[in-house]
Amino acid sequence: SYILQIIFLTFSFVLIVLFVFWVIGNLKNKVPFVTSPKAVLMDIAKALEIKDDSIVYDLGCGDGRILLFLSRLNSKAKYIGIENNIFPIVLARLKVFFDKKKNGNNIEIINNNFFKQDLSNATHVFTYFYPNIMDDLLTKFDKEFKTGTRLISLSFRFTNKVPIFEVDLKKSRYKIKRKLYVYQF
């Protein structure tokens, strides 16, 4: 009984600490931790068109669900998640660790601000940001991306760049019209 109480208190303390980190992370970042719906993962994978030699970045990768999904479809590509909120980093690294033991994967989660991350080796990039963040990143992308880099944005588009095509996602349970915006740099 005493040991169960200690385990319960320890578990509760860890949850409270993670919650505090989540709140602080959401307050300090311009981008809140919001996961991509599982229903659109295959659509994202199809739009990205990942090949064996691809280097795929997920900017603001959250809990790593997109990277894990993509890695299971093509384990030869390299996957890099950029996140600077400690709560989702912990979740992503745990998920990647256990997935690597089970399936083997080529996923790296980096604790960094995606505005400061060098993306010059990217062949594919996924984003799920508000339009103001997309627009703030466009200059960086134009400068760092090599010709042919493909960027997929869930729900939000650049105001000053036209996508090469859009994918209509009629799967939102909230009846919000979602799209994937596909860009080629």
C-alpha positions as CSV (number, residue, x, y, z in Angstrom):
1,S,0.0,0.0,0.0
2,Y,2.8,2.4,0.9
3,I,4.7,1.6,-2.3
4,L,1.5,2.1,-4.4
5,Q,1.1,5.5,-2.8
6,I,4.7,6.4,-3.7
7,I,4.2,5.3,-7.3
8,F,0.9,7.2,-7.5
9,L,2.5,10.4,-6.1
10,T,5.5,10.1,-8.4
11,F,3.3,9.5,-11.4
12,S,1.1,12.5,-10.4
13,F,4.2,14.7,-10.0
14,V,5.5,13.8,-13.4
15,L,2.1,14.5,-15.0
16,I,2.0,17.9,-13.3
17,V,5.5,18.8,-14.4
18,L,4.7,17.8,-18.0
19,F,1.5,19.8,-17.9
20,V,3.5,22.9,-16.6
21,F,6.0,22.4,-19.4
22,W,3.2,22.1,-22.0
23,V,1.6,25.4,-20.7
24,I,4.9,27.2,-20.7
25,G,5.8,25.9,-24.1
26,N,2.5,27.0,-25.6
27,L,2.9,30.5,-24.0
28,K,6.5,31.0,-25.3
29,N,6.0,29.7,-28.8
30,K,4.2,31.3,-31.6
31,V,2.8,27.8,-32.5
32,P,0.6,25.8,-30.0
33,F,1.0,22.0,-29.8
34,V,-1.9,20.8,-31.9
35,T,-1.7,17.3,-33.4
36,S,-2.5,16.5,-37.0
37,P,-5.6,14.3,-37.4
38,K,-4.8,10.6,-38.0
39,A,-7.4,10.5,-40.8
40,V,-5.2,12.7,-43.0
41,L,-1.9,10.9,-42.5
42,M,-2.1,8.9,-45.7
43,D,-3.1,12.0,-47.7
44,I,0.0,13.7,-46.3
45,A,2.2,10.8,-47.3
46,K,0.8,10.7,-50.9
47,A,1.3,14.4,-51.3
48,L,4.9,14.3,-50.0
49,E,5.9,11.6,-52.5
50,I,8.8,10.4,-50.4
51,K,11.6,8.4,-52.0
52,D,14.3,6.2,-50.5
53,D,16.9,9.0,-50.5
54,S,14.5,11.7,-49.2
55,I,15.3,13.8,-46.2
56,V,12.0,14.7,-44.6
57,Y,11.5,17.5,-42.0
58,D,8.5,18.0,-39.9
59,L,8.7,21.5,-38.5
60,G,7.0,21.7,-35.1
61,C,6.7,17.9,-35.1
62,G,4.8,17.7,-31.9
63,D,4.5,14.1,-30.7
64,G,6.1,12.7,-33.9
65,R,3.0,10.9,-35.2
66,I,3.6,12.1,-38.8
67,L,7.3,11.1,-38.8
68,L,6.4,7.7,-37.4
69,F,3.7,7.1,-39.9
70,L,5.9,8.1,-42.8
71,S,8.8,6.0,-41.5
72,R,6.6,2.9,-41.5
73,L,5.7,3.5,-45.2
74,N,9.3,4.1,-46.2
75,S,12.0,3.2,-43.7
76,K,14.9,4.1,-46.0
77,A,14.3,7.8,-46.0
78,K,15.7,10.0,-43.2
79,Y,13.1,11.8,-41.0
80,I,13.9,14.8,-38.8
81,G,11.4,16.4,-36.4
82,I,12.1,19.9,-35.1
83,E,10.3,20.9,-31.9
84,N,11.1,23.3,-29.1
85,N,8.3,22.6,-26.7
86,I,9.5,20.2,-24.0
87,F,6.2,18.3,-23.6
88,P,5.8,17.1,-27.1
89,I,9.6,16.5,-27.4
90,V,9.3,14.0,-24.5
91,L,6.3,12.3,-26.1
92,A,8.0,12.2,-29.6
93,R,11.3,10.8,-28.3
94,L,9.5,8.1,-26.2
95,K,7.4,7.1,-29.2
96,V,10.5,7.1,-31.5
97,F,12.5,5.1,-29.0
98,F,9.9,2.4,-28.6
99,D,9.2,2.3,-32.4
100,K,12.9,1.9,-33.1
101,K,13.0,-1.1,-30.9
102,K,10.0,-2.7,-32.6
103,N,10.3,-1.5,-36.2
104,G,13.6,0.2,-36.6
105,N,13.3,3.7,-37.9
106,N,15.5,6.5,-39.1
107,I,13.9,9.3,-37.1
108,E,15.7,12.1,-35.2
109,I,13.9,14.6,-33.0
110,I,15.8,17.8,-32.5
111,N,15.1,20.3,-29.8
112,N,15.4,23.6,-31.7
113,N,13.5,26.6,-32.9
114,F,12.6,25.8,-36.6
115,F,13.4,29.4,-37.5
116,K,17.0,28.7,-36.5
117,Q,17.3,25.2,-37.9
118,D,19.3,24.8,-41.1
119,L,17.0,23.2,-43.7
120,S,19.4,23.2,-46.7
121,N,19.5,19.4,-46.9
122,A,15.7,19.0,-46.9
123,T,14.0,17.3,-49.8
124,H,10.5,17.3,-48.2
125,V,9.0,19.4,-45.5
126,F,5.7,19.2,-43.6
127,T,4.1,22.1,-41.8
128,Y,0.9,22.7,-39.8
129,F,1.2,26.4,-39.0
130,Y,-1.0,29.5,-39.0
131,P,-0.6,31.7,-42.1
132,N,1.4,34.4,-40.3
133,I,4.0,31.7,-39.4
134,M,4.0,30.4,-42.9
135,D,4.6,33.9,-44.3
136,D,7.4,34.5,-41.7
137,L,9.1,31.3,-42.9
138,L,8.8,31.9,-46.6
139,T,12.0,34.0,-46.9
140,K,13.9,31.3,-45.0
141,F,12.6,28.6,-47.2
142,D,13.4,30.6,-50.4
143,K,16.9,31.1,-49.2
144,E,17.7,27.6,-47.8
145,F,15.7,25.1,-49.9
146,K,17.4,23.6,-52.9
147,T,15.5,23.5,-56.2
148,G,12.8,20.7,-56.1
149,T,12.2,20.7,-52.3
150,R,8.5,19.8,-51.7
151,L,6.6,21.4,-48.9
152,I,3.2,20.2,-47.7
153,S,1.1,22.5,-45.5
154,L,-1.9,21.3,-43.6
155,S,-4.8,23.8,-43.6
156,F,-2.8,26.9,-44.1
157,R,-1.2,28.5,-47.1
158,F,1.3,31.2,-47.9
159,T,-0.2,34.5,-48.8
160,N,2.5,35.2,-51.4
161,K,3.2,31.8,-52.9
162,V,0.9,29.7,-55.0
163,P,0.8,26.0,-54.4
164,I,1.4,23.7,-57.3
165,F,-1.8,21.9,-56.3
166,E,-4.2,21.4,-53.4
167,V,-5.7,18.3,-51.9
168,D,-9.2,18.6,-50.5
169,L,-9.6,16.7,-47.2
170,K,-13.2,16.1,-46.6
171,K,-12.6,14.3,-43.4
172,S,-12.9,16.9,-40.8
173,R,-15.3,15.9,-38.0
174,Y,-15.6,19.6,-37.2
175,K,-17.0,20.4,-40.7
176,I,-14.1,22.8,-41.3
177,K,-12.9,22.6,-44.8
178,R,-9.3,21.4,-44.7
179,K,-6.8,21.2,-47.5
180,L,-3.2,20.2,-48.1
181,Y,-1.3,22.8,-49.9
182,V,1.6,21.4,-52.0
183,Y,4.5,23.7,-52.9
184,Q,7.6,23.1,-54.9
185,F,10.6,25.3,-54.4
